[in-house]
């Protein structure tokens, strides 16, 4: 699979793909694989944070992972308004 950053022109990358931007992109690491909202942390290599609608039980039961979660209110972000 081609690196994500190679899929778009340099101009498009400069305009849209920057740290802090939110993308809706296919995520093969989830079970099952699906499209997810992701926050871009770095472009090349691509590093993203996944946005989940809820905290999975596996994480909720592990304090060391649970403390890494950040709560977001969907009404505070235009990207979640349909």
C-alpha positions in Angstrom: 0.0 0.0 0.0 1.3 3.5 -0.9 2.1 5.9 2.0 -0.9 8.0 2.8 1.0 11.3 2.1 1.8 10.1 -1.5 -1.9 9.9 -2.4 -2.5 13.6 -2.6 -0.7 16.5 -4.4 1.7 18.7 -2.5 -0.8 21.6 -2.7 -3.6 19.5 -1.3 -1.3 18.2 1.5 -0.4 21.8 2.4 -4.1 22.9 2.4 -5.8 20.0 4.2 -3.3 17.6 5.7 -1.5 19.2 8.6 -1.1 18.2 12.3 -4.4 18.9 14.1 -6.6 18.3 11.0 -9.3 15.6 11.3 -9.7 13.1 8.4 -12.3 10.4 7.8 -10.1 7.5 6.5 -10.1 3.8 6.2 -8.5 2.2 9.3 -7.3 -1.4 8.7 -6.2 -1.8 12.4 -9.7 -1.9 13.8 -11.8 -5.1 14.2 -13.5 -5.1 11.8 -11.6 -2.7 9.6 -13.7 0.4 8.8 -13.6 4.1 8.1 -12.9 6.2 11.2 -12.3 9.8 12.2 -8.7 10.4 12.9 -6.6 13.4 14.1 -3.4 13.9 12.2 -0.4 14.2 14.4 2.4 13.9 11.8 2.3 13.7 8.0 5.4 11.7 6.9 5.4 9.2 8.4 1.7 9.3 9.0 0.8 9.3 12.7 -2.8 9.6 13.7 -5.0 9.4 16.8 -8.2 7.5 16.4 -11.5 9.0 17.5 -13.9 6.5 19.0 -17.5 6.9 19.9 -17.0 5.1 23.2 -14.2 3.7 25.3 -13.8 0.0 24.7 -14.1 -2.3 27.7 -10.5 -3.5 27.3 -9.3 0.1 27.8 -11.8 0.9 30.5 -10.5 -2.0 32.6 -6.9 -1.0 32.4 -6.1 2.2 34.3 -2.8 2.7 32.5 -4.7 2.9 29.2 -7.8 4.7 30.5 -5.7 7.6 31.7 -4.6 8.1 28.1 -8.2 8.8 26.8 -9.4 12.3 26.1 -13.1 13.0 26.2 -14.7 15.0 23.4 -18.2 16.4 23.2 -19.5 16.0 19.7 -21.5 19.2 19.9 -18.2 21.1 20.4 -16.8 20.0 17.0 -18.2 20.9 13.6 -16.8 17.7 12.0 -19.4 15.6 14.0 -22.4 17.7 12.9 -24.3 16.1 10.0 
